[in-house]
Amino acid sequence: MDATKPQTPRLHEAIANLQQLTELFQFRREQLAREAGLTVQQWRVLEQIAREHFMPSMFARERDSSRAAVSKILRQLQDKGLVSVAVSASNGRHRNYALTERGEEAMALLRASRQRAIDAVWGGFAPADIEAFRAFSARLIARLEEYAETESSGSDQHG
């Protein structure tokens, strides 16, 4: 037996742990959003608006969502007073989105809550453990992306 290959039961346990971790991260993200009076989707839009020039059509494409769904979220955020929208001075067909003061406050609350959780959960691990996890997870992500791409290419050829 190849000593570099994990045994199947250990692999299945590792995969189950990763699935549970994914579910817990999603659950925690939902909790944080709820604490700020938002949905996870609204939070994602707020984050994007806070970072750079927000374009609803690009956001929809990146999230594999419809423009209508993103427009609905933007209306909800405007109704909550978290986002303002203005017609672009350089191109009347474009809209400029910005966080309002309330939007900035909501993002600050989310960031602070998230940082408290990071400190509480990750703070007790040794730097070497964090580095090992970071390196392993990066390799795992790369392998999963490569495998998904290979499988996608293969199914395109067969179907």
Stockholm file with secondary structure:
# STOCKHOLM 1.0

chainA/1-159         MDATKPQTPRLHEAIANLQQLTELFQFRREQLAREAGLTVQQWRVLEQIAREHFMPSMFARERDSSRAAVSKILRQLQDKGLVSVAVSASNGRHRNYALTERGEEAMALLRASRQRAIDAVWGGFAPADIEAFRAFSARLIARLEEYAETESSGSDQHG
#=GR chainA/1-159 SS CCTTSCCHHHHHHHHHHHHHHHHHHHHHHHHHHHHTTCCHHHHHHHHHHHHSCCCHHHHHHHTTCCHHHHHHHHHHHHHTTSEEEEECSSCTTCEEEEECHHHHHHHHHHHHHHHHHHHHHHTTSCHHHHHHHHHHHHHHHHHHHHHHHHHHHHHHHHC
#=GC SS_cons         CCTTSCCHHHHHHHHHHHHHHHHHHHHHHHHHHHHTTCCHHHHHHHHHHHHSCCCHHHHHHHTTCCHHHHHHHHHHHHHTTSEEEEECSSCTTCEEEEECHHHHHHHHHHHHHHHHHHHHHHTTSCHHHHHHHHHHHHHHHHHHHHHHHHHHHHHHHHC
//
